[in-house]
Amino acid sequence: MPAEMPDVLPPPSNITARMASMFKAILQWDAITAKCTPRYKLTISLLNASKQKSTWTTLKSSFELDFHNFPTNDDFSLEILSSCNGTESEWTKKSHMQLTPGNRRTSVKNVACVWHYRDYITCTWQPGEETPPNVQYKLLYWEEDTNPGYVNESMQFQDLLQTGAECKDYFPHDGLYLGCNFKYEYTIEDQKELMFVVTDTSYSIKPFLYHTEAKTIVKLRSPNITYVSEARNNQVCINWTESYYQSWLTSEVLLFSSGAWGEPLKVIEGISKCINLLKSEDTWAVKVRVKLSDKIADRSLWSDWSSEWKVQKTNTYLLLLILIPAAAFIMAVILLVYLKRLKVLIFPPIPHPGKMFQNDLQNWLKSERPAPICEAPEDKDISPVSLLEA
């Protein structure tokens, strides 16, 4: 005969936590023996950061822990109870757990990664509170769909680290590697999930895990302002280039006027904005930055600000005061020059004979034998006349 279901269910036992891959952790325990299919309730409490509690229910004697909203570097405690046909066991004693081995005071801190879109990823970090002597940090990374790094129960976490790709382009600071770059030329449409691990070459420190979606760390190129209209009725319009699909962008426009930068003006799914100047400004400037819109990524990074477009507005009244006298002076000079030339054309000067022939006449009169005025031809050429009759 089948065993009767006990009045009091035993709590689960032999609770363990391990990394099933770099993107998944497995919580396991021994299933209880009962007449019905038992149900398990789990409560996870974070011990270091927010003291947050989360509760789940499962029919299995294991639970896959999703890293999307789980601080992978925090220690946590796990409590489980079993239930069957309305009968519940006591909660298990809190089990202190961590996903990676080691002293958390040796782990690096302030890890941050930025994806410079379609180019490369840069990750930086700071040394932990307790830094081993001669430590040399290194950065490993994984992509969920191309390098999951699954391990079986017998493998240790250090074995899992061997499945990652290592960053090679480190940059040192005070003798330590505190950052690294590596090529990453995918697009946002690829929807990649990434895991970064900062450890050291001898695996003597506690590894730091940084799980993220690529689109949440993307930093687009700064836009270029292409056009700024003239101020009409104290309003100007600005256009800029799109760094990505226009419908996927959120932009901010910053206006410099009255000697200070104002509040950013948000533009959703657009690459232009008309702005009202607070007053008639003689000098003002604008700049723009962009990021992915909230419908694409619930969080993302702003690009750098574009170069400033500076506008120096000329005072129209002052300009007229300068231009009108200048134009009158130029016209007067032109008129005087042309009048003088016109007088010469209409009334040409009559030459004075005495002035023109004075030297030649005196030389002719003073010569010993005045040259004859005309001389008879030596030969007489007579041409006959012919009568032409019609």
The 8 nearest C-alpha neighbors of each residue, nearest first, counted from 0:
[[1, 2, 3, 34, 4, 33, 5, 35],
 [2, 0, 3, 34, 4, 33, 35, 32],
 [3, 1, 4, 0, 34, 33, 5, 32],
 [2, 4, 5, 1, 34, 33, 0, 6],
 [3, 5, 34, 33, 2, 6, 35, 8],
 [6, 4, 7, 3, 8, 33, 34, 2],
 [5, 7, 4, 8, 86, 3, 87, 88],
 [8, 6, 5, 88, 9, 86, 87, 4],
 [7, 9, 88, 5, 87, 10, 6, 81],
 [10, 8, 88, 7, 11, 31, 89, 81],
 [9, 11, 88, 80, 89, 81, 91, 90],
 [12, 10, 29, 31, 28, 30, 9, 80],
 [11, 13, 29, 14, 28, 10, 91, 30],
 [12, 14, 28, 29, 15, 11, 27, 30],
 [13, 15, 28, 27, 12, 16, 29, 26],
 [16, 14, 27, 26, 28, 13, 17, 96],
 [17, 15, 26, 25, 27, 98, 96, 24],
 [18, 16, 25, 24, 98, 19, 26, 15],
 [17, 19, 24, 20, 25, 23, 98, 21],
 [18, 20, 24, 23, 150, 149, 25, 17],
 [21, 19, 149, 23, 22, 148, 18, 147],
 [20, 22, 23, 148, 147, 194, 18, 19],
 [23, 21, 20, 66, 143, 24, 194, 147],
 [22, 24, 20, 19, 21, 64, 65, 18],
 [23, 25, 18, 64, 19, 17, 63, 26],
 [26, 24, 63, 17, 62, 16, 19, 64],
 [25, 27, 16, 62, 61, 15, 63, 17],
 [28, 26, 61, 15, 14, 60, 25, 16],
 [29, 27, 14, 13, 60, 12, 11, 30],
 [30, 28, 12, 13, 11, 31, 60, 27],
 [29, 31, 60, 28, 11, 32, 12, 59],
 [32, 30, 11, 33, 29, 9, 37, 10],
 [33, 31, 30, 34, 37, 9, 35, 8],
 [32, 34, 35, 4, 31, 37, 36, 83],
 [33, 35, 4, 3, 36, 2, 32, 1],
 [36, 34, 33, 37, 83, 84, 4, 32],
 [35, 37, 38, 83, 34, 33, 58, 84],
 [38, 36, 83, 82, 35, 81, 58, 39],
 [37, 39, 58, 82, 81, 57, 83, 36],
 [40, 38, 81, 57, 56, 80, 58, 82],
 [39, 41, 56, 80, 79, 55, 81, 57],
 [42, 40, 79, 55, 54, 78, 56, 39],
 [41, 43, 54, 78, 53, 77, 79, 44],
 [42, 44, 77, 53, 52, 76, 54, 41],
 [43, 45, 52, 76, 75, 51, 50, 46],
 [46, 44, 75, 50, 51, 47, 74, 52],
 [45, 47, 75, 50, 74, 44, 48, 73],
 [48, 46, 73, 45, 74, 50, 49, 75],
 [47, 49, 50, 46, 45, 73, 51, 70],
 [48, 50, 51, 47, 45, 46, 52, 44],
 [51, 49, 45, 46, 48, 44, 47, 52],
 [50, 52, 49, 45, 44, 53, 48, 46],
 [53, 51, 44, 43, 45, 50, 42, 54],
 [52, 54, 43, 42, 44, 51, 55, 41],
 [53, 55, 42, 41, 43, 52, 40, 56],
 [56, 54, 41, 40, 42, 57, 53, 39],
 [55, 57, 40, 39, 41, 54, 38, 58],
 [56, 58, 39, 59, 38, 40, 55, 62],
 [59, 57, 38, 39, 37, 60, 56, 36],
 [60, 58, 61, 57, 62, 39, 38, 30],
 [59, 61, 30, 28, 27, 29, 58, 62],
 [62, 60, 27, 59, 26, 28, 25, 63],
 [61, 63, 26, 25, 64, 27, 60, 59],
 [64, 62, 25, 24, 65, 26, 23, 61],
 [63, 65, 24, 23, 25, 62, 66, 26],
 [66, 64, 67, 23, 63, 69, 68, 24],
 [65, 67, 69, 68, 64, 22, 23, 71],
 [68, 66, 65, 69, 211, 210, 70, 212],
 [69, 67, 66, 70, 65, 71, 210, 64],
 [68, 70, 66, 71, 67, 65, 64, 73],
 [71, 69, 72, 73, 68, 66, 67, 45],
 [70, 72, 73, 69, 208, 66, 98, 209],
 [73, 71, 70, 208, 207, 74, 98, 97],
 [74, 72, 71, 70, 47, 75, 45, 46],
 [73, 75, 97, 46, 96, 45, 47, 72],
 [76, 74, 45, 46, 96, 44, 95, 73],
 [75, 77, 95, 94, 44, 93, 43, 96],
 [78, 76, 43, 94, 93, 42, 44, 75],
 [77, 79, 42, 93, 91, 41, 90, 92],
 [80, 78, 41, 91, 90, 40, 42, 39],
 [81, 79, 90, 40, 10, 88, 39, 89],
 [80, 82, 39, 88, 38, 87, 10, 37],
 [83, 81, 87, 38, 86, 37, 88, 39],
 [82, 84, 37, 86, 85, 35, 38, 87],
 [85, 83, 86, 82, 35, 37, 87, 36],
 [84, 86, 83, 82, 87, 38, 88, 37],
 [85, 87, 83, 82, 84, 88, 8, 7],
 [88, 86, 82, 81, 8, 85, 83, 89],
 [89, 87, 8, 81, 10, 9, 80, 82],
 [88, 90, 10, 80, 91, 87, 9, 81],
 [91, 89, 80, 79, 78, 10, 92, 88],
 [90, 92, 78, 79, 10, 93, 80, 89],
 [91, 93, 94, 78, 90, 77, 79, 89],
 [94, 92, 78, 77, 76, 91, 95, 90],
 [93, 95, 76, 77, 96, 92, 78, 14],
 [94, 96, 76, 75, 93, 77, 74, 97],
 [97, 95, 75, 76, 74, 94, 98, 16],
 [98, 96, 74, 99, 75, 100, 73, 95],
 [97, 99, 17, 18, 16, 100, 96, 71],
 [100, 98, 97, 206, 101, 205, 156, 72],
 [101, 99, 205, 98, 97, 102, 206, 156],
 [102, 100, 205, 103, 204, 99, 206, 203],
 [101, 103, 104, 105, 205, 204, 100, 106],
 [102, 104, 106, 105, 205, 101, 204, 72],
 [105, 103, 128, 102, 106, 129, 127, 205],
 [104, 106, 129, 127, 204, 103, 102, 130],
 [107, 105, 205, 127, 103, 104, 204, 207],
 [106, 108, 127, 126, 125, 207, 124, 105],
 [107, 109, 125, 110, 127, 124, 126, 106],
 [110, 108, 124, 125, 111, 107, 123, 126],
 [109, 111, 124, 108, 123, 112, 122, 125],
 [110, 112, 123, 122, 109, 124, 113, 121],
 [111, 113, 122, 121, 123, 216, 120, 114],
 [114, 112, 216, 121, 120, 217, 115, 122],
 [115, 113, 120, 217, 116, 216, 218, 119],
 [116, 114, 218, 119, 118, 120, 217, 113],
 [115, 117, 118, 219, 114, 218, 217, 119],
 [118, 116, 184, 185, 186, 183, 115, 119],
 [117, 119, 184, 116, 183, 115, 182, 120],
 [118, 120, 182, 183, 115, 181, 114, 180],
 [121, 119, 114, 113, 181, 180, 115, 183],
 [120, 122, 180, 113, 112, 179, 114, 119],
 [123, 121, 112, 178, 111, 179, 113, 120],
 [124, 122, 178, 111, 110, 177, 112, 179],
 [123, 125, 110, 109, 177, 108, 178, 107],
 [124, 126, 108, 107, 109, 177, 127, 110],
 [127, 125, 107, 108, 130, 128, 124, 106],
 [128, 126, 107, 105, 106, 129, 130, 108],
 [127, 129, 104, 105, 130, 126, 106, 107],
 [128, 130, 105, 127, 104, 131, 126, 106],
 [129, 131, 105, 127, 128, 132, 126, 134],
 [130, 132, 134, 129, 133, 105, 204, 203],
 [133, 131, 134, 130, 135, 129, 203, 175],
 [134, 132, 135, 131, 175, 130, 174, 136],
 [133, 135, 132, 131, 136, 199, 130, 175],
 [136, 134, 199, 200, 175, 133, 176, 137],
 [135, 137, 199, 198, 176, 200, 134, 197],
 [138, 136, 199, 198, 197, 200, 135, 139],
 [137, 139, 197, 166, 196, 165, 198, 140],
 [140, 138, 165, 196, 164, 163, 195, 166],
 [139, 141, 195, 164, 163, 194, 196, 165],
 [140, 142, 194, 163, 193, 146, 143, 164],
 [143, 141, 193, 146, 145, 144, 192, 191],
 [142, 144, 147, 192, 145, 146, 193, 141],
 [143, 145, 142, 146, 147, 191, 192, 141],
 [146, 144, 142, 143, 147, 141, 148, 191],
 [145, 147, 142, 148, 143, 141, 144, 163],
 [148, 146, 143, 149, 20, 145, 144, 21],
 [149, 147, 20, 146, 162, 21, 150, 159],
 [148, 150, 20, 147, 19, 151, 21, 159],
 [151, 149, 19, 154, 20, 148, 159, 152],
 [150, 152, 153, 154, 149, 19, 155, 20],
 [153, 151, 154, 150, 19, 17, 155, 18],
 [152, 154, 151, 155, 150, 156, 158, 17],
 [155, 153, 152, 151, 150, 158, 156, 159],
 [156, 154, 158, 157, 153, 159, 152, 150],
 [155, 157, 159, 158, 160, 154, 99, 18],
 [156, 158, 160, 159, 155, 161, 202, 154],
 [159, 157, 156, 155, 160, 161, 154, 162],
 [158, 160, 156, 157, 161, 162, 148, 150],
 [161, 159, 157, 162, 158, 163, 156, 139],
 [160, 162, 159, 158, 163, 157, 164, 148],
 [163, 161, 160, 159, 148, 164, 158, 146],
 [164, 162, 140, 139, 141, 161, 160, 165],
 [165, 163, 139, 140, 141, 166, 162, 161],
 [166, 164, 139, 138, 167, 163, 140, 137],
 [165, 167, 138, 181, 168, 139, 179, 164],
 [166, 168, 169, 165, 181, 179, 180, 138],
 [169, 167, 180, 179, 166, 181, 170, 178],
 [170, 168, 179, 178, 167, 176, 171, 180],
 [169, 171, 178, 176, 179, 177, 168, 172],
 [172, 170, 176, 175, 174, 177, 169, 173],
 [171, 173, 175, 174, 176, 177, 170, 178],
 [174, 172, 175, 171, 176, 177, 170, 126],
 [173, 175, 172, 171, 176, 135, 177, 133],
 [176, 174, 171, 172, 173, 177, 135, 136],
 [175, 177, 171, 136, 178, 170, 169, 172],
 [178, 176, 124, 123, 171, 175, 125, 172],
 [179, 177, 123, 122, 170, 169, 176, 124],
 [178, 180, 169, 168, 122, 121, 170, 166],
 [181, 179, 121, 168, 120, 169, 119, 122],
 [182, 180, 119, 120, 166, 183, 168, 121],
 [181, 183, 119, 118, 184, 120, 180, 117],
 [182, 184, 119, 118, 185, 120, 117, 181],
 [185, 183, 117, 118, 182, 119, 186, 116],
 [184, 186, 117, 183, 189, 187, 116, 118],
 [187, 185, 188, 189, 117, 184, 116, 190],
 [186, 188, 189, 190, 214, 185, 213, 191],
 [187, 189, 190, 186, 185, 191, 214, 295],
 [188, 190, 187, 191, 186, 185, 213, 192],
 [191, 189, 188, 187, 192, 213, 214, 212],
 [192, 190, 213, 189, 212, 193, 142, 143],
 [193, 191, 212, 143, 142, 213, 211, 190],
 [194, 192, 142, 211, 141, 212, 210, 143],
 [193, 195, 210, 141, 140, 209, 211, 196],
 [196, 194, 140, 209, 139, 208, 210, 193],
 [197, 195, 208, 139, 207, 138, 209, 140],
 [196, 198, 138, 207, 206, 137, 139, 195],
 [197, 199, 206, 137, 136, 196, 202, 204],
 [200, 198, 136, 202, 137, 135, 201, 204],
 [199, 201, 202, 135, 136, 137, 198, 134],
 [200, 202, 203, 199, 135, 134, 204, 198],
 [203, 201, 199, 200, 204, 198, 205, 157],
 [202, 204, 201, 199, 205, 101, 200, 131],
 [205, 203, 105, 202, 106, 206, 101, 198],
 [204, 206, 101, 106, 102, 103, 105, 100],
 [207, 205, 198, 197, 106, 204, 196, 208],
 [206, 208, 197, 196, 106, 72, 107, 205],
 [209, 207, 196, 195, 72, 71, 210, 206],
 [208, 210, 195, 194, 196, 211, 207, 110],
 [211, 209, 194, 193, 195, 208, 66, 212],
 [212, 210, 193, 192, 213, 194, 209, 215],
 [211, 213, 192, 214, 215, 193, 191, 216],
 [212, 214, 215, 191, 216, 192, 211, 217],
 [213, 215, 217, 216, 212, 187, 296, 299],
 [216, 214, 299, 298, 213, 212, 217, 296],
 [215, 217, 113, 214, 114, 213, 299, 300],
 [218, 216, 114, 214, 215, 116, 300, 113],
 [217, 219, 115, 300, 302, 114, 116, 301],
 [220, 218, 302, 116, 217, 221, 115, 290],
 [219, 221, 302, 242, 222, 218, 116, 303],
 [220, 222, 303, 302, 305, 304, 288, 219],
 [223, 221, 240, 305, 242, 241, 220, 239],
 [224, 222, 240, 239, 305, 225, 221, 306],
 [223, 225, 239, 238, 226, 240, 222, 308],
 [226, 224, 239, 238, 223, 240, 227, 237],
 [227, 225, 238, 237, 224, 228, 239, 236],
 [226, 228, 237, 236, 238, 229, 235, 225],
 [229, 227, 236, 235, 230, 226, 237, 231],
 [230, 228, 235, 231, 227, 236, 234, 312],
 [229, 231, 235, 234, 233, 228, 232, 236],
 [232, 230, 233, 234, 229, 235, 228, 275],
 [231, 233, 234, 230, 275, 279, 235, 276],
 [232, 234, 276, 231, 230, 275, 279, 278],
 [235, 233, 275, 230, 231, 232, 274, 276],
 [234, 236, 230, 274, 228, 273, 229, 275],
 [237, 235, 273, 228, 272, 227, 274, 234],
 [236, 238, 227, 272, 271, 226, 273, 228],
 [239, 237, 271, 226, 225, 270, 224, 227],
 [240, 238, 224, 225, 223, 270, 222, 271],
 [239, 241, 223, 222, 224, 242, 270, 225],
 [240, 242, 243, 245, 222, 270, 239, 244],
 [243, 241, 222, 220, 240, 219, 221, 244],
 [244, 242, 241, 245, 248, 247, 219, 291],
 [245, 243, 247, 246, 248, 241, 242, 268],
 [244, 246, 247, 248, 268, 241, 243, 269],
 [247, 245, 268, 244, 248, 269, 267, 292],
 [248, 246, 244, 292, 245, 291, 268, 295],
 [249, 247, 291, 292, 268, 245, 246, 290],
 [248, 250, 267, 292, 290, 289, 266, 268],
 [251, 249, 289, 266, 288, 265, 248, 267],
 [250, 252, 265, 264, 288, 263, 287, 266],
 [253, 251, 287, 264, 263, 286, 265, 254],
 [252, 254, 263, 286, 285, 287, 261, 264],
 [255, 253, 285, 261, 260, 284, 256, 252],
 [256, 254, 260, 284, 283, 259, 285, 261],
 [257, 255, 283, 258, 259, 254, 260, 284],
 [256, 258, 259, 255, 280, 283, 260, 277],
 [257, 259, 256, 255, 260, 283, 282, 261],
 [260, 258, 255, 256, 257, 261, 254, 283],
 [261, 259, 255, 254, 256, 253, 262, 258],
 [260, 262, 254, 255, 259, 253, 263, 256],
 [261, 263, 264, 253, 260, 254, 252, 251],
 [264, 262, 253, 252, 251, 265, 261, 254],
 [263, 265, 252, 251, 262, 253, 266, 250],
 [266, 264, 251, 250, 263, 267, 252, 249],
 [267, 265, 250, 249, 251, 269, 268, 264],
 [266, 268, 249, 269, 250, 265, 248, 292],
 [269, 267, 246, 248, 245, 249, 247, 266],
 [268, 270, 267, 271, 266, 245, 246, 248],
 [271, 269, 239, 238, 241, 240, 245, 272],
 [272, 270, 238, 237, 269, 239, 273, 236],
 [271, 273, 237, 236, 274, 238, 270, 266],
 [272, 274, 236, 235, 237, 234, 275, 271],
 [275, 273, 235, 234, 236, 276, 272, 237],
 [274, 276, 234, 233, 277, 235, 273, 232],
 [277, 275, 233, 278, 234, 274, 279, 280],
 [276, 278, 275, 279, 233, 256, 280, 257],
 [279, 277, 276, 280, 233, 257, 275, 256],
 [278, 280, 233, 281, 276, 277, 232, 230],
 [279, 281, 282, 278, 283, 256, 276, 257],
 [280, 282, 312, 311, 279, 313, 283, 314],
 [283, 281, 311, 280, 310, 312, 284, 256],
 [282, 284, 256, 255, 310, 309, 280, 281],
 [285, 283, 309, 255, 308, 310, 254, 307],
 [284, 286, 254, 308, 253, 307, 255, 309],
 [285, 287, 307, 253, 305, 252, 306, 304],
 [288, 286, 252, 305, 304, 251, 253, 222],
 [287, 289, 304, 251, 302, 250, 221, 303],
 [290, 288, 250, 302, 249, 301, 251, 248],
 [291, 289, 301, 249, 248, 302, 300, 292],
 [292, 290, 248, 247, 249, 299, 295, 296],
 [291, 293, 248, 249, 247, 294, 295, 290],
 [292, 294, 297, 296, 295, 291, 298, 249],
 [293, 295, 292, 296, 297, 247, 291, 248],
 [296, 294, 293, 292, 291, 247, 297, 214],
 [297, 295, 293, 298, 294, 215, 299, 214],
 [296, 298, 293, 294, 295, 299, 215, 292],
 [299, 297, 296, 215, 293, 300, 216, 291],
 [298, 300, 215, 216, 217, 296, 291, 290],
 [301, 299, 218, 217, 290, 216, 302, 215],
 [302, 300, 290, 289, 218, 303, 288, 299],
 [301, 303, 219, 221, 218, 289, 288, 220],
 [302, 304, 221, 288, 305, 301, 220, 289],
 [305, 303, 288, 287, 221, 286, 302, 306],
 [304, 306, 287, 221, 286, 222, 223, 288],
 [305, 307, 286, 308, 304, 223, 224, 287],
 [308, 306, 286, 285, 309, 284, 305, 287],
 [307, 309, 285, 284, 286, 306, 310, 224],
 [310, 308, 284, 307, 283, 311, 285, 282],
 [309, 311, 283, 282, 284, 312, 308, 281],
 [312, 310, 282, 281, 313, 309, 283, 284],
 [311, 313, 281, 282, 310, 314, 280, 283],
 [314, 312, 315, 311, 281, 318, 317, 316],
 [313, 315, 317, 316, 318, 312, 281, 319],
 [316, 314, 318, 317, 313, 319, 320, 312],
 [317, 315, 319, 318, 314, 320, 321, 313],
 [318, 316, 320, 319, 314, 315, 321, 313],
 [317, 319, 315, 321, 316, 320, 322, 314],
 [320, 318, 322, 316, 321, 317, 323, 315],
 [321, 319, 317, 318, 322, 323, 316, 324],
 [322, 320, 318, 319, 323, 324, 317, 325],
 [321, 323, 319, 325, 324, 320, 326, 318],
 [324, 322, 326, 325, 319, 321, 320, 327],
 [325, 323, 327, 326, 322, 328, 321, 320],
 [324, 326, 322, 328, 323, 327, 329, 321],
 [325, 327, 329, 323, 324, 328, 322, 330],
 [328, 326, 324, 330, 325, 329, 331, 323],
 [327, 329, 331, 325, 330, 326, 324, 332],
 [330, 328, 326, 332, 331, 327, 333, 325],
 [329, 331, 333, 327, 328, 332, 334, 326],
 [332, 330, 334, 328, 333, 329, 327, 335],
 [333, 331, 335, 329, 334, 330, 336, 328],
 [332, 334, 330, 336, 331, 335, 329, 337],
 [335, 333, 331, 337, 332, 336, 338, 330],
 [336, 334, 338, 332, 333, 337, 331, 339],
 [337, 335, 333, 334, 339, 338, 332, 340],
 [336, 338, 340, 334, 339, 335, 341, 333],
 [339, 337, 341, 335, 340, 336, 334, 342],
 [338, 340, 342, 341, 337, 336, 335, 343],
 [339, 341, 337, 343, 338, 342, 344, 336],
 [340, 342, 338, 344, 339, 343, 337, 345],
 [343, 341, 345, 339, 344, 340, 346, 338],
 [342, 344, 347, 340, 346, 341, 345, 339],
 [343, 345, 341, 342, 346, 347, 340, 339],
 [344, 346, 342, 343, 347, 341, 340, 348],
 [347, 345, 343, 342, 344, 348, 341, 349],
 [346, 348, 343, 344, 345, 349, 342, 350],
 [347, 349, 350, 346, 343, 351, 344, 345],
 [350, 348, 351, 347, 346, 352, 343, 355],
 [349, 351, 352, 348, 355, 354, 353, 347],
 [352, 350, 354, 353, 355, 349, 356, 348],
 [353, 351, 355, 354, 356, 350, 357, 349],
 [352, 354, 357, 355, 356, 351, 350, 358],
 [353, 355, 352, 351, 357, 356, 350, 358],
 [354, 356, 352, 353, 357, 351, 350, 358],
 [357, 355, 359, 353, 358, 354, 360, 352],
 [356, 358, 353, 354, 360, 359, 355, 361],
 [357, 359, 361, 360, 356, 362, 355, 354],
 [358, 360, 362, 356, 361, 357, 363, 355],
 [361, 359, 363, 362, 357, 358, 356, 364],
 [360, 362, 364, 363, 358, 359, 365, 357],
 [361, 363, 359, 365, 360, 364, 358, 366],
 [364, 362, 360, 361, 366, 365, 359, 369],
 [365, 363, 361, 362, 366, 360, 369, 367],
 [364, 366, 362, 363, 361, 367, 369, 368],
 [365, 367, 363, 364, 368, 369, 362, 370],
 [368, 366, 369, 365, 364, 363, 370, 362],
 [369, 367, 366, 370, 371, 365, 364, 363],
 [368, 370, 366, 367, 371, 363, 364, 365],
 [369, 371, 368, 372, 363, 366, 373, 367],
 [372, 370, 373, 369, 374, 368, 375, 363],
 [371, 373, 370, 374, 369, 375, 363, 368],
 [372, 374, 371, 375, 370, 376, 369, 377],
 [375, 373, 376, 371, 372, 377, 370, 378],
 [376, 374, 377, 373, 378, 379, 371, 372],
 [375, 377, 378, 374, 379, 380, 373, 381],
 [376, 378, 375, 379, 374, 380, 373, 381],
 [379, 377, 376, 380, 375, 381, 374, 382],
 [378, 380, 381, 377, 376, 375, 382, 383],
 [379, 381, 378, 382, 376, 377, 383, 375],
 [382, 380, 379, 383, 384, 378, 376, 385],
 [381, 383, 384, 380, 385, 379, 378, 386],
 [384, 382, 385, 381, 386, 380, 387, 379],
 [383, 385, 382, 386, 381, 387, 388, 380],
 [386, 384, 387, 383, 382, 388, 381, 389],
 [387, 385, 388, 384, 389, 383, 382, 381],
 [386, 388, 385, 389, 384, 383, 382, 381],
 [389, 387, 386, 385, 384, 383, 382, 381],
 [388, 387, 386, 385, 384, 383, 382, 381]]
